[in-house]
Amino acid sequence: MRKSKGYRNTTRHLMRKHTRDKGIRPLDYLLRDFNEGDTVDIIIDSAVHKGMPHRRYHGQTGKITKKQGKAFIIAIRQGRATKQIIAAKEHLRLSRSVIQQEN
């Protein structure tokens, strides 16, 4: 039988949480507010399955183009192509490079 190549194949270490990050999440992720044009990093939270982008985009940075329901559409450059990724806000955070430039 052939090995399965499912959606979360080979993500044991990629989606692993560190010991201190396990358990109940702090509520700040509910209070986060993203607007169109914000630069965000895609950091997958393995505890939340809804709105999870593909593992290929973990760690990528892009701009929010619009809101779609509870999720956001993010434009990411991959080589010459621009990809549009749909992700829930649990898997997004403001880009650290943008935060450092403001300070």
The 8 nearest C-alpha neighbors of each residue, nearest first, counted from 0:
[[1, 2, 3, 4, 5, 8, 9, 6],
 [0, 2, 3, 4, 5, 8, 9, 6],
 [3, 1, 4, 0, 5, 8, 9, 6],
 [4, 2, 5, 1, 8, 0, 6, 7],
 [5, 3, 8, 2, 6, 7, 9, 1],
 [4, 6, 8, 7, 3, 9, 2, 10],
 [5, 7, 8, 4, 53, 54, 9, 10],
 [8, 6, 5, 10, 9, 54, 53, 4],
 [7, 9, 5, 10, 4, 6, 3, 11],
 [10, 8, 11, 7, 12, 13, 4, 5],
 [9, 11, 13, 12, 8, 14, 7, 54],
 [10, 12, 9, 13, 14, 15, 8, 7],
 [13, 11, 15, 10, 14, 9, 16, 17],
 [12, 14, 10, 15, 11, 54, 9, 57],
 [15, 13, 12, 45, 10, 11, 16, 43],
 [16, 14, 12, 13, 11, 17, 45, 10],
 [17, 15, 20, 21, 14, 18, 45, 19],
 [16, 18, 20, 19, 15, 21, 14, 12],
 [17, 19, 20, 21, 16, 22, 15, 23],
 [18, 20, 17, 21, 16, 22, 23, 24],
 [21, 19, 17, 18, 16, 22, 24, 23],
 [22, 20, 19, 18, 16, 17, 23, 24],
 [23, 21, 24, 20, 19, 18, 46, 25],
 [22, 24, 25, 21, 20, 26, 46, 19],
 [23, 25, 26, 22, 21, 20, 28, 27],
 [26, 24, 27, 23, 28, 29, 22, 20],
 [25, 27, 28, 29, 24, 30, 23, 31],
 [26, 28, 30, 29, 25, 31, 24, 32],
 [29, 27, 31, 26, 30, 89, 25, 88],
 [30, 28, 27, 26, 31, 89, 88, 32],
 [29, 31, 27, 28, 32, 26, 33, 88],
 [32, 30, 28, 29, 27, 33, 88, 92],
 [31, 33, 30, 34, 29, 88, 28, 93],
 [32, 34, 31, 37, 35, 63, 93, 88],
 [35, 33, 37, 36, 32, 63, 65, 66],
 [34, 36, 63, 64, 65, 37, 33, 66],
 [35, 37, 63, 62, 64, 34, 38, 65],
 [38, 36, 63, 62, 35, 34, 39, 33],
 [37, 39, 62, 61, 94, 93, 36, 63],
 [38, 40, 93, 94, 92, 61, 60, 62],
 [41, 39, 60, 94, 92, 59, 91, 42],
 [40, 42, 91, 58, 57, 59, 90, 43],
 [43, 41, 90, 57, 58, 91, 40, 44],
 [42, 44, 90, 57, 45, 41, 51, 14],
 [45, 43, 46, 90, 47, 42, 89, 14],
 [44, 46, 47, 14, 43, 48, 15, 16],
 [45, 47, 44, 48, 43, 16, 21, 14],
 [48, 46, 45, 49, 44, 51, 89, 50],
 [49, 47, 51, 46, 50, 45, 44, 52],
 [50, 48, 51, 47, 87, 86, 52, 89],
 [49, 51, 87, 86, 52, 48, 70, 85],
 [50, 52, 49, 48, 86, 53, 87, 43],
 [53, 51, 86, 50, 54, 85, 56, 84],
 [52, 54, 55, 56, 51, 6, 57, 7],
 [53, 55, 57, 56, 52, 7, 10, 43],
 [54, 56, 53, 57, 52, 59, 58, 7],
 [55, 57, 59, 54, 53, 58, 41, 52],
 [58, 56, 54, 42, 41, 59, 55, 43],
 [57, 59, 41, 42, 56, 40, 60, 43],
 [60, 58, 56, 41, 57, 40, 61, 75],
 [61, 59, 40, 39, 41, 75, 58, 38],
 [62, 60, 75, 74, 38, 39, 73, 40],
 [63, 61, 38, 73, 74, 37, 36, 39],
 [62, 64, 73, 35, 36, 37, 65, 72],
 [63, 65, 35, 73, 72, 36, 62, 74],
 [64, 66, 72, 35, 63, 71, 67, 73],
 [67, 65, 71, 70, 72, 68, 69, 64],
 [68, 66, 70, 71, 69, 65, 72, 85],
 [67, 69, 70, 66, 71, 87, 65, 72],
 [70, 68, 67, 87, 71, 66, 88, 50],
 [71, 69, 87, 67, 86, 68, 66, 88],
 [72, 70, 66, 67, 86, 85, 65, 87],
 [71, 73, 85, 65, 84, 64, 63, 66],
 [74, 72, 63, 84, 62, 83, 64, 61],
 [73, 75, 83, 62, 61, 82, 81, 63],
 [76, 74, 61, 82, 81, 83, 73, 77],
 [77, 75, 81, 80, 78, 82, 74, 79],
 [78, 76, 80, 79, 81, 75, 82, 59],
 [77, 79, 80, 76, 81, 75, 82, 59],
 [80, 78, 77, 81, 76, 82, 75, 74],
 [79, 81, 77, 78, 76, 82, 75, 83],
 [80, 82, 76, 75, 77, 74, 83, 79],
 [83, 81, 75, 74, 76, 80, 84, 77],
 [84, 82, 74, 73, 72, 75, 85, 81],
 [83, 85, 73, 72, 86, 82, 74, 52],
 [84, 86, 72, 71, 73, 70, 52, 83],
 [87, 85, 50, 70, 52, 71, 51, 84],
 [86, 88, 70, 50, 89, 90, 71, 69],
 [87, 89, 91, 90, 70, 86, 71, 28],
 [90, 88, 87, 91, 28, 44, 47, 43],
 [89, 91, 43, 42, 88, 44, 41, 87],
 [92, 90, 41, 88, 89, 40, 42, 39],
 [93, 91, 40, 39, 94, 41, 90, 42],
 [94, 92, 39, 40, 38, 95, 91, 37],
 [93, 95, 39, 40, 96, 97, 38, 92],
 [94, 96, 98, 97, 99, 93, 40, 39],
 [95, 97, 99, 94, 98, 100, 93, 101],
 [98, 96, 100, 95, 94, 99, 101, 38],
 [97, 99, 95, 101, 100, 96, 94, 102],
 [100, 98, 96, 102, 101, 97, 95, 94],
 [101, 99, 97, 98, 102, 96, 95, 94],
 [100, 102, 98, 99, 97, 96, 95, 94],
 [101, 99, 100, 98, 97, 96, 95, 94]]
